[in-house]
Amino acid sequence: MGFRIVTWNVNGIRNPFGYQPWREQRTYQAMFELLEADIVIMQETKIQRKDLTDEMVLVPGWDVYFSLPKHKKGYSGVAIYTRNETCAPIRAEEGITGILTPPNSSTSFRDLPADQQIGGYPLASQLSSEVDEATLDSEGRCVILEFPAFVLIGTYSPATRDSSRDDFRLGYLAALDARVRNLVAAGKQVILTGDLNVVRSELDTCNLREQLRKEDFSFDDWMRMPARRVFNQLIYGGKVAGERDEGREKPVLHDLTRIFHPIRQGMFTCWDTKRNTRPANNGSRIDYVLCSSGIQPWFSDSNIQEGLMGSDHCPVYAMIEDVVTFNETQTPILDLVNPPDMFRDGTRLRPWAQKDLLPLSAKLIPEFDRRRNIRDMFMKKPTPKVAEEPPTQGTPDAPDNESSSLPSPQHPPSTQTPASTVSPFPAKRPPPSTAQNQTKRPLKRSKTDSSDPATSGSSQSRGQSTLTGFFKPKASVPKPPTSSPTAVVTRPQAQQAQARPAPATATAPAPAMAAAPVANNMPAEPCPSGGTSAHPPQPTKSPPAKTSGKVFDPIEAKESWSKIMGKKALPLCDHGEPCISFQTKKPGINCGRTFYICARPLAQSGEKETGTEWRCGAFIWASDWKSQQSQSQS
């Protein structure tokens, strides 16, 4: 199978989950299994420490080491995940210069005792004088892990944005170059991997000559650019114009992907998503897996995985053979990527344990230390436990919010299975219909129930049983019937009531409404001739409202709503397909204006083409299209 190292600029650590095939399970464990990786180096995580979650840190079977920006939000960031089943580093550091400190320590990495250092720290003479060391390591751009066989450097080098960042970019590349050379000089093998943001040669980018012609830039000047010059002096086979720099007389690293594909064209790892250049493979190769000469024969394969979506970059991998030559002896790779007491001859001697965590491990951050992933806890079934003592007589103690709504004498406790006593899920509340039925019972039933001392005492002492009780008026308790007849009103009483003036407020039906509950509990009595029944009179039907002469037309209403809520009509390109809209952000008279162009991707030439399957030359301002639509409707 081999030992697989994968590097991927994810452009946001959560970003891949919006694409196939990652959106199916949306877990890092499933992602790493699909990548078939033993070590995964991620760049541009774009998070801060406060953004770390259980899903990122507590990945089952994996350990992780982060380098996050100290000040900038949603920027840069590097993470290295290691599979506990196959590898475990012996040292870990953050930063390229060694000036940073381990967690819970005030001593920088380069000032630690020699047996705790990775070593190879850049000297002051090797660094650029324009940017200090603390600034270089403040953006979360590097994590370094040491294994018995090699030192792994995962990095995200600064990109070329504008001239204001040139000093920082060159300073970081100089520190990276010095650290690698110092480690190799100390006798250690090195693997440098990540997004280096440098195009090595003309073979590693698309349409270089045409772009240089448009910018009036020569190829020799392009090769002499400072960042490219430093990089080509670091790798074997790099073309360097003129004399080499002092201290960089010899290359020390091999470009593994190019070794296995020396003349392959179009082997790109990064594309412009704004211009949608990936379908036509108009991109560049700026993601690498580099290694020193001592371990270069260990690798059996290296390639890009351009078919895996999820970022503007694609993953790049390198595969180490199962058995390698180490000190002139055939040795299983598992013996060389784990502590000495963990594997022997490819056989595990002891399992990975908590003690194997290094101080830089994210699992030792206080928020995650000795914890489990919440999702993993719910995925596993709890182990059944047997109750020690049988339930005693009476109702068992329970929280007020669960037991107050259950009348204990009428509903004895149900027998629970042993598994339910240790269930990780919260206990279910009683169904709302139980409490509602008690509230909606007829008053005759409620009178009978209220005579039960156990029920009445529980309900009075515990208060309302459900939230609906706070929003409903309390039902009045009916009084026992008296000797005087209240359900029938005689003629003289009716005449007296008619002689009285009617009140201004709408309280006239109140006596009849108040008498209604009593009438429900009394037998019906015939009313005398001309008498009035205790029941309220039926409301008279109001006369029909006058209708206007306008007729409602559903078709007209649908058309009017469609104009408001429907999708706006889009102009068509030369292919007869709807265009897409963009907004001009270039400073000038048209800044902020919206325009439409063909939705198809650009051709490999990077230009619009006529009569082909790629983007055509269709272009129209949104204001012009809107005026055309208004004229056509009028």
C-alpha positions as MATLAB code, in Angstrom:
seq = 'MGFRIVTWNVNGIRNPFGYQPWREQRTYQAMFELLEADIVIMQETKIQRKDLTDEMVLVPGWDVYFSLPKHKKGYSGVAIYTRNETCAPIRAEEGITGILTPPNSSTSFRDLPADQQIGGYPLASQLSSEVDEATLDSEGRCVILEFPAFVLIGTYSPATRDSSRDDFRLGYLAALDARVRNLVAAGKQVILTGDLNVVRSELDTCNLREQLRKEDFSFDDWMRMPARRVFNQLIYGGKVAGERDEGREKPVLHDLTRIFHPIRQGMFTCWDTKRNTRPANNGSRIDYVLCSSGIQPWFSDSNIQEGLMGSDHCPVYAMIEDVVTFNETQTPILDLVNPPDMFRDGTRLRPWAQKDLLPLSAKLIPEFDRRRNIRDMFMKKPTPKVAEEPPTQGTPDAPDNESSSLPSPQHPPSTQTPASTVSPFPAKRPPPSTAQNQTKRPLKRSKTDSSDPATSGSSQSRGQSTLTGFFKPKASVPKPPTSSPTAVVTRPQAQQAQARPAPATATAPAPAMAAAPVANNMPAEPCPSGGTSAHPPQPTKSPPAKTSGKVFDPIEAKESWSKIMGKKALPLCDHGEPCISFQTKKPGINCGRTFYICARPLAQSGEKETGTEWRCGAFIWASDWKSQQSQSQS';
ca = [
       0.000    0.000    0.000;
       2.768    2.451    0.907;
       2.942    5.531    3.103;
       1.070    8.466    1.544;
       1.703   12.187    2.139;
      -0.922   14.618    0.786;
      -0.731   18.408    0.612;
      -3.759   20.557   -0.197;
      -4.504   24.263   -0.105;
      -8.161   24.028    0.937;
      -8.895   27.796    0.798;
     -10.761   27.524    4.112;
     -10.747   24.388    6.250;
     -14.540   23.983    5.913;
     -14.605   24.827    2.219;
     -14.324   21.304    0.715;
     -17.567   20.177    2.372;
     -19.528   22.264   -0.117;
     -18.407   19.998   -2.970;
     -18.611   16.379   -3.977;
     -17.493   13.890   -2.791;
     -16.912   15.545    0.587;
     -20.476   16.817    1.135;
     -21.883   13.310    1.637;
     -20.434   12.640    5.116;
     -18.907   16.057    5.895;
     -16.264   14.724    8.296;
     -12.500   15.035    8.166;
     -12.118   11.359    8.950;
     -14.107   10.443    5.830;
     -12.116   12.986    3.805;
      -8.772   11.534    4.869;
      -9.956    7.998    4.170;
     -10.956    9.018    0.654;
      -7.561   10.667    0.158;
      -5.961    7.411    1.422;
      -3.501    9.572    3.318;
      -1.272    8.940    6.324;
      -0.233   12.596    6.637;
      -2.350   15.511    5.380;
      -0.913   19.035    5.181;
      -3.568   21.738    4.767;
      -2.890   25.354    3.878;
      -5.090   28.441    4.106;
      -7.266   27.095    6.905;
      -8.469   30.692    7.428;
      -9.482   30.257   11.059;
      -8.378   31.483   14.465;
      -8.020   29.494   17.648;
     -11.523   30.458   18.795;
     -12.906   28.892   15.603;
     -11.559   25.410   16.359;
     -14.294   22.804   16.797;
     -14.555   19.187   17.884;
     -14.878   18.107   14.257;
     -11.523   19.735   13.412;
      -9.530   18.645   16.461;
     -11.064   15.446   17.823;
     -10.890   13.459   14.591;
     -11.082    9.759   15.552;
      -7.754    8.058   14.878;
      -5.922   11.277   13.962;
      -3.736   13.862   15.668;
      -3.428   17.454   14.435;
      -1.004   20.378   14.751;
      -2.042   23.936   13.874;
      -0.233   27.162   13.088;
      -2.776   29.983   13.084;
      -2.361   33.725   12.458;
      -1.713   35.750   15.578;
      -3.513   38.923   14.502;
      -5.239   38.694   11.117;
      -8.694   37.114   11.003;
      -9.705   34.603    8.320;
      -6.227   34.542    6.837;
      -3.500   31.989    6.132;
      -3.131   29.059    8.566;
      -1.500   25.615    8.292;
      -2.603   22.269    9.767;
      -0.898   18.863    9.677;
      -2.980   15.767   10.433;
      -1.202   12.480   11.239;
      -2.823    9.039   11.294;
      -2.222    7.408   14.689;
      -2.396    3.935   13.190;
       0.655    4.457   10.986;
       2.777    7.346   12.292;
       3.564    9.475   15.330;
       6.058   12.381   15.321;
       8.672   12.712   18.030;
       8.940   16.532   17.944;
       6.735   19.371   16.708;
       7.311   23.100   16.236;
       5.397   26.100   14.947;
       7.056   28.674   12.710;
      10.104   28.673   10.466;
      12.561   30.764   12.513;
      12.260   29.059   15.926;
      11.401   32.285   17.731;
       7.933   31.116   18.788;
       7.381   29.278   22.064;
       5.748   25.932   22.865;
       2.339   26.023   24.572;
       2.501   26.979   28.261;
       6.172   27.948   27.976;
       8.126   31.188   27.725;
      11.198   29.582   26.136;
      11.415   29.741   22.354;
      11.916   26.558   20.365;
      15.472   27.470   19.405;
      16.424   28.032   23.058;
      15.206   24.636   24.266;
      17.731   21.927   25.244;
      19.370   20.252   22.265;
      17.487   16.979   22.757;
      14.161   18.847   22.523;
      15.007   20.875   19.404;
      14.429   20.039   15.771;
      17.377   22.283   14.912;
      18.529   24.046   11.752;
      17.332   27.483   12.868;
      18.272   30.321   10.483;
      21.142   32.542   11.519;
      20.850   36.304   11.542;
      23.180   36.499    8.536;
      20.860   34.203    6.557;
      17.747   36.282    7.142;
      16.561   39.405    5.408;
      17.118   42.587    7.362;
      13.841   44.095    6.144;
      11.486   41.925    8.250;
      12.103   40.697   11.803;
      11.681   37.068   12.860;
       8.591   37.622   15.003;
       6.762   39.184   12.060;
       7.700   36.320    9.739;
       6.149   33.774   12.104;
       3.087   35.815   13.081;
       0.860   34.800   10.164;
       0.542   31.051   10.813;
       2.490   29.817    7.807;
       4.525   26.831    8.979;
       4.318   23.631   11.049;
       7.378   21.363   11.388;
       7.196   17.731   12.539;
      10.177   15.484   13.123;
      10.036   11.727   12.655;
      12.968    9.346   13.192;
      13.501    9.192    9.416;
      12.981   12.811    8.318;
      11.816   16.319    9.164;
       8.501   17.316    7.563;
       7.968   21.034    6.862;
       4.419   22.019    5.927;
       4.216   25.612    4.743;
       2.088   28.228    3.035;
       4.389   30.779    1.418;
       3.169   34.338    0.797;
       1.618   35.022   -2.596;
       2.433   37.850   -4.975;
      -0.361   40.378   -4.434;
       1.254   43.772   -4.713;
       4.639   45.389   -4.227;
       3.870   46.299   -0.602;
       4.348   42.638    0.403;
       7.540   41.968   -1.563;
       9.825   42.394    1.455;
       7.792   39.994    3.568;
       7.598   37.417    0.789;
      11.332   37.453    0.084;
      12.121   37.441    3.799;
       9.979   34.352    4.353;
      11.461   32.471    1.380;
      14.980   33.326    2.591;
      14.175   31.949    6.059;
      12.639   28.809    4.527;
      15.671   28.270    2.293;
      18.055   28.734    5.242;
      16.127   26.347    7.512;
      16.114   23.579    4.900;
      19.801   23.966    4.090;
      20.773   24.018    7.776;
      18.812   20.836    8.485;
      20.403   19.025    5.540;
      23.843   20.241    6.623;
      23.144   18.818   10.101;
      22.625   15.370    8.548;
      18.816   15.273    8.661;
      16.560   14.337    5.773;
      13.897   16.892    4.855;
      10.501   16.836    3.153;
       9.244   20.310    2.228;
       5.629   20.416    1.074;
       2.787   22.864    0.688;
       1.702   25.846   -1.369;
       4.980   27.627   -2.129;
       3.318   30.187   -4.446;
       6.202   30.017   -6.926;
       6.009   28.846  -10.548;
       9.193   26.917  -11.219;
       9.455   27.123  -15.025;
       7.582   27.740  -18.252;
       6.358   24.138  -18.177;
       4.500   24.843  -14.923;
       2.170   27.582  -16.159;
      -0.172   28.187  -19.078;
       0.419   30.558  -22.014;
       3.433   32.193  -20.400;
       4.911   33.619  -23.612;
       1.633   35.254  -24.614;
       1.201   36.826  -21.198;
       4.760   38.148  -21.199;
       4.252   39.626  -24.669;
       1.154   41.508  -23.513;
       2.959   42.856  -20.457;
       6.095   43.700  -22.477;
       8.187   41.474  -20.204;
      11.042   39.242  -21.355;
      11.398   35.586  -20.397;
      14.855   36.150  -18.902;
      13.504   38.888  -16.663;
      10.709   36.547  -15.611;
      13.225   33.842  -14.641;
      15.315   36.381  -12.697;
      12.463   37.420  -10.438;
      13.765   37.182   -6.825;
      11.306   34.592   -5.481;
      11.743   32.290   -8.488;
      15.504   32.663   -8.315;
      15.624   31.610   -4.646;
      13.370   28.624   -5.319;
      15.279   27.370   -8.364;
      18.540   27.496   -6.422;
      16.980   25.247   -3.772;
      15.836   22.400   -6.079;
      17.688   20.077   -8.428;
      17.126   20.916  -12.081;
      16.144   24.497  -11.385;
      17.257   26.986  -14.021;
      19.219   29.877  -12.542;
      20.172   32.882  -14.645;
      23.689   34.100  -13.894;
      25.821   33.200  -10.885;
      24.338   31.511   -7.851;
      23.938   33.434   -4.618;
      26.352   33.025   -1.733;
      25.280   30.177    0.523;
      23.115   28.695   -2.252;
      25.814   27.155   -4.368;
      24.225   23.689   -4.437;
      20.625   22.472   -4.638;
      19.391   20.257   -1.815;
      15.798   19.208   -2.675;
      14.136   17.147   -5.448;
      10.823   18.042   -7.079;
       9.110   14.651   -6.744;
       6.096   15.293   -8.974;
       8.309   16.497  -11.812;
      10.685   13.539  -11.337;
       7.855   11.102  -12.068;
       6.422   13.308  -14.858;
       9.440   15.131  -16.345;
       7.867   16.448  -19.566;
       4.170   16.423  -18.719;
       2.351   19.581  -19.769;
      -0.744   20.981  -18.106;
       0.170   19.480  -14.715;
      -1.338   22.406  -12.827;
      -2.506   22.615   -9.215;
      -4.101   26.080   -9.003;
      -6.687   27.897  -11.112;
      -8.451   31.259  -11.151;
     -11.973   30.634   -9.845;
     -13.173   34.161  -10.613;
     -12.420   33.709  -14.296;
     -13.468   30.026  -14.202;
     -10.264   28.787  -15.825;
     -10.269   25.279  -14.338;
     -12.486   23.582  -16.985;
     -10.010   24.598  -19.708;
      -7.035   23.802  -17.412;
      -5.643   27.312  -17.633;
      -3.633   27.337  -14.404;
      -0.233   26.995  -12.750;
       1.709   24.526  -10.605;
       2.610   26.106   -7.277;
       1.996   23.179   -4.863;
       4.957   20.844   -4.348;
       6.307   17.835   -2.484;
      10.098   18.222   -2.254;
      12.591   15.938   -0.510;
      16.324   15.713    0.149;
      18.613   13.296   -1.696;
      18.914   10.726    1.101;
      15.242    9.702    0.934;
      14.437   10.439   -2.702;
      14.760    6.724   -3.677;
      12.108    5.854   -1.055;
       9.322    7.408   -3.137;
       7.455    5.236   -5.617;
       4.976    7.774   -6.998;
       3.923   11.417   -6.897;
       1.121   13.123   -8.771;
      -1.634   15.720   -8.694;
      -5.330   14.928   -8.096;
      -6.949   17.508  -10.342;
     -10.275   15.648  -10.338;
     -10.920   16.325   -6.640;
     -12.897   19.544   -6.211;
     -13.329   21.654   -3.097;
     -10.861   24.521   -3.546;
      -9.093   26.622   -6.146;
      -6.190   24.174   -5.645;
      -6.108   20.401   -6.032;
      -4.376   17.875   -3.748;
      -0.838   16.695   -4.493;
       0.490   13.439   -3.071;
       3.743   11.483   -2.771;
       3.956    7.780   -1.937;
       6.743    6.123    0.086;
       7.317    2.405   -0.346;
       6.459   -0.022    2.446;
      10.089   -1.120    2.812;
      12.978    1.302    2.267;
      16.747    1.233    2.480;
      17.879    2.841    5.727;
      21.529    2.669    6.817;
      22.084    0.047    4.105;
      19.355   -2.140    5.624;
      15.880   -2.951    4.319;
      13.568   -1.423    6.922;
       9.763   -1.146    7.025;
       8.711    2.484    6.767;
       6.516    2.100    9.872;
       9.671    1.632   11.960;
      10.959    5.009   10.730;
       7.865    7.199   11.188;
       7.086    6.220   14.795;
       8.897    6.358   18.147;
      11.445    3.520   18.526;
       9.332    1.516   20.997;
       6.149    1.479   18.898;
       7.098   -0.670   15.860;
       9.730   -3.313   15.155;
      10.111   -5.003   11.774;
       6.779   -3.515   10.763;
       4.931   -5.075   13.704;
       3.300   -2.900   16.327;
       4.702   -3.388   19.823;
       2.285   -1.117   21.646;
      -0.779    0.937   20.688;
      -0.778    4.675   20.275;
      -1.562    6.270   23.637;
      -2.325    9.661   25.159;
       1.299    9.954   26.283;
       2.388   10.106   22.632;
       0.771   13.540   22.224;
       3.314   16.319   21.772;
       2.893   19.711   23.499;
       1.921   21.358   20.185;
      -0.917   18.900   19.561;
      -4.301   20.596   19.328;
      -5.785   17.801   21.425;
      -3.952   19.262   24.438;
      -5.626   22.653   24.097;
      -7.652   23.089   27.316;
     -10.952   23.165   25.443;
     -10.265   19.734   23.907;
      -7.973   17.995   26.397;
      -9.159   14.483   27.326;
     -12.460   14.933   25.545;
     -14.317   13.009   22.889;
     -16.034   14.215   19.777;
     -19.696   14.837   20.632;
     -20.811   13.353   17.321;
     -18.754   10.219   18.023;
     -20.395    9.861   21.437;
     -23.887    9.797   19.942;
     -22.912    7.420   17.166;
     -21.917    4.673   19.641;
     -24.550    2.747   21.586;
     -24.258    2.908   25.380;
     -23.371   -0.224   27.329;
     -26.360   -1.572   29.282;
     -26.109   -1.385   33.054;
     -28.104   -3.332   35.626;
     -29.843   -1.318   38.326;
     -28.324   -1.976   41.748;
     -31.547   -1.564   43.771;
     -35.159   -2.154   42.752;
     -37.404    0.895   42.715;
     -39.040    1.595   46.066;
     -42.720    2.163   46.581;
     -44.082    5.478   45.422;
     -42.992    7.722   42.637;
     -39.204    8.062   42.106;
     -37.644   11.486   42.465;
     -37.443   13.446   39.249;
     -36.759   17.027   38.227;
     -39.676   19.397   38.714;
     -39.893   20.260   35.058;
     -40.585   16.632   34.153;
     -42.611   15.250   37.079;
     -44.830   18.201   37.941;
     -47.205   17.551   35.057;
     -47.729   13.846   35.840;
     -50.267   12.944   38.567;
     -48.486   10.193   40.452;
     -51.491    8.268   41.885;
     -53.245    7.926   38.541;
     -50.138    7.079   36.482;
     -47.762    4.603   38.140;
     -44.146    4.669   36.954;
     -43.543    2.549   33.886;
     -40.945   -0.184   33.922;
     -37.707    1.033   32.286;
     -35.159   -1.132   30.565;
     -31.614   -1.103   31.926;
     -30.322    0.535   28.736;
     -32.523    3.568   29.254;
     -30.800    4.431   32.511;
     -27.543    5.250   30.692;
     -28.893    6.676   27.465;
     -26.950    9.757   26.298;
     -30.141   11.406   25.074;
     -32.250   13.547   27.429;
     -35.390   11.989   28.878;
     -38.496   12.602   26.794;
     -41.061   14.986   28.142;
     -44.671   13.710   28.537;
     -46.765   14.234   25.414;
     -48.475   17.614   25.426;
     -51.869   15.965   24.852;
     -51.859   14.650   28.459;
     -51.743   18.096   30.012;
     -54.075   19.610   27.456;
     -56.710   16.935   28.010;
     -56.699   17.692   31.723;
     -57.306   21.362   31.018;
     -60.030   20.731   28.458;
     -62.059   18.270   30.578;
     -65.715   19.211   31.271;
     -66.323   21.044   34.499;
     -68.336   18.110   35.819;
     -65.269   15.892   35.507;
     -62.988   18.544   36.960;
     -65.277   18.866   39.969;
     -65.065   15.147   40.566;
     -61.280   15.090   40.054;
     -60.757   18.006   42.398;
     -62.195   15.986   45.230;
     -59.188   13.668   45.047;
     -56.824   14.947   47.731;
     -53.715   13.505   46.105;
     -54.409   15.096   42.765;
     -55.553   18.450   44.078;
     -52.689   18.734   46.495;
     -50.120   17.961   43.824;
     -51.576   20.409   41.330;
     -51.925   23.230   43.842;
     -48.443   22.874   45.245;
     -46.712   22.434   41.907;
     -48.424   25.268   40.012;
     -49.218   25.204   36.307;
     -48.534   21.899   34.570;
     -47.940   23.199   31.050;
     -47.100   26.471   29.342;
     -50.555   26.607   27.783;
     -52.008   27.156   31.243;
     -50.436   30.616   31.378;
     -52.303   31.743   28.275;
     -55.797   30.362   29.067;
     -58.273   31.911   31.545;
     -58.926   29.888   34.627;
     -62.250   28.017   34.478;
     -64.686   29.172   37.143;
     -65.785   26.450   39.538;
     -69.617   26.035   39.373;
     -71.585   26.805   42.505;
     -74.216   24.378   43.780;
     -77.770   25.299   42.731;
     -79.824   27.312   45.246;
     -83.534   27.220   45.967;
     -84.290   30.334   43.932;
     -84.766   29.579   40.231;
     -82.081   31.249   38.130;
     -82.495   29.436   34.872;
     -85.928   30.930   34.006;
     -86.838   34.598   33.768;
     -90.552   35.449   34.179;
     -92.532   37.988   32.161;
     -92.470   40.754   34.776;
     -88.713   40.479   35.075;
     -88.368   40.636   31.311;
     -90.565   43.753   31.156;
     -88.478   45.427   33.856;
     -85.288   44.573   31.956;
     -86.707   46.113   28.779;
     -87.681   49.284   30.634;
     -84.138   49.867   31.851;
     -81.765   51.818   29.579;
     -79.143   49.711   27.770;
     -75.535   50.267   28.889;
     -73.036   51.765   26.453;
     -70.558   48.906   26.721;
     -71.105   45.505   25.167;
     -71.843   43.700   28.439;
     -75.513   42.898   27.856;
     -75.023   39.152   27.225;
     -72.990   38.773   30.433;
     -75.898   37.475   32.628;
     -76.810   34.877   30.068;
     -73.151   33.798   29.709;
     -72.760   33.565   33.455;
     -75.907   31.470   33.735;
     -74.796   29.101   31.003;
     -72.575   26.890   33.193;
     -75.379   26.519   35.740;
     -77.851   25.629   33.029;
     -75.511   22.907   31.820;
     -75.707   21.251   35.235;
     -79.516   21.592   35.625;
     -82.270   19.690   33.865;
     -83.936   21.525   31.047;
     -87.238   23.203   32.017;
     -89.887   24.402   29.605;
     -90.270   28.144   29.494;
     -93.709   29.636   30.101;
     -95.556   31.366   27.320;
     -93.775   34.560   26.434;
     -90.843   33.697   28.748;
     -87.231   34.020   27.831;
     -84.858   31.016   27.932;
     -81.671   31.205   29.922;
     -79.656   30.331   26.851;
     -78.424   33.305   24.813;
     -80.357   33.995   21.621;
     -78.876   32.889   18.340;
     -77.116   35.742   16.520;
     -79.015   37.089   13.583;
     -77.442   36.867   10.170;
     -76.051   40.125    8.889;
     -77.194   41.285    5.468;
     -74.822   40.410    2.614;
     -72.152   42.999    1.908;
     -72.466   44.997   -1.241;
     -70.064   43.767   -3.931;
     -68.187   46.112   -6.173;
     -68.595   45.925   -9.880;
     -64.910   44.922  -10.434;
     -64.367   41.244  -11.219;
     -61.237   39.479   -9.881;
     -59.154   38.104  -12.750;
     -56.730   35.385  -11.529;
     -54.726   35.424  -14.758;
     -54.104   39.154  -14.495;
     -53.119   38.802  -10.835;
     -50.693   36.007  -11.668;
     -49.036   38.068  -14.381;
     -48.648   41.070  -12.089;
     -47.092   38.945   -9.348;
     -44.812   37.255  -11.854;
     -43.424   40.630  -12.847;
     -42.598   41.377   -9.222;
     -41.466   37.996   -7.887;
     -40.344   36.184  -11.029;
     -36.799   35.828  -12.283;
     -35.434   38.671  -14.301;
     -34.888   38.028  -17.964;
     -31.193   37.688  -18.821;
     -29.544   38.533  -22.128;
     -28.359   35.636  -24.278;
     -24.794   35.141  -25.475;
     -23.706   34.003  -28.945;
     -24.319   30.403  -27.862;
     -27.969   31.247  -27.128;
     -27.443   30.698  -23.398;
     -28.222   33.088  -20.508;
     -25.336   35.351  -19.541;
     -23.932   35.880  -16.060;
     -23.499   39.253  -14.375;
     -20.426   40.845  -12.822;
     -19.704   44.187  -11.218;
     -16.817   46.398  -12.226;
     -14.395   47.047   -9.367;
     -11.589   48.600  -11.349;
     -11.171   52.277  -10.413;
     -12.502   54.587  -13.067;
     -15.654   56.000  -14.566;
     -17.315   52.558  -14.780;
     -16.508   51.425  -11.237;
     -19.583   49.843   -9.660;
     -21.436   49.219  -12.920;
     -22.904   45.775  -13.641;
     -22.432   43.974  -16.938;
     -23.286   40.630  -18.561;
     -20.905   38.208  -20.289;
     -20.985   34.631  -21.548;
     -21.283   32.076  -18.741;
     -18.960   29.514  -20.333;
     -15.354   29.137  -19.096;
     -12.416   30.733  -20.842;
     -10.411   28.746  -23.350;
      -6.933   27.501  -22.513;
      -5.552   30.548  -24.281;
      -7.182   32.682  -21.604;
      -9.039   34.704  -24.223;
     -12.616   34.869  -25.515;
     -13.179   32.945  -28.727;
     -15.811   33.080  -31.459;
     -17.399   29.966  -32.874;
     -15.936   27.582  -30.269;
     -17.273   25.828  -27.190;
     -15.507   28.288  -24.884;
     -16.507   31.769  -23.737;
     -17.669   34.008  -26.570;
     -17.333   37.771  -26.842;
     -20.843   38.646  -25.654;
     -20.849   41.788  -23.488;
     -23.669   44.135  -22.495;
     -24.050   46.701  -19.735;
     -26.886   46.016  -17.309;
     -28.226   49.547  -17.798;
     -28.439   49.033  -21.571;
     -30.214   45.712  -21.106;
     -32.703   47.265  -18.684;
     -33.578   50.031  -21.112;
     -34.060   47.486  -23.905;
     -36.441   45.514  -21.706;
     -38.446   48.642  -20.856;
     -38.813   49.574  -24.526;
     -39.929   46.068  -25.506;
     -42.605   45.991  -22.775;
     -43.949   49.402  -23.723;
];
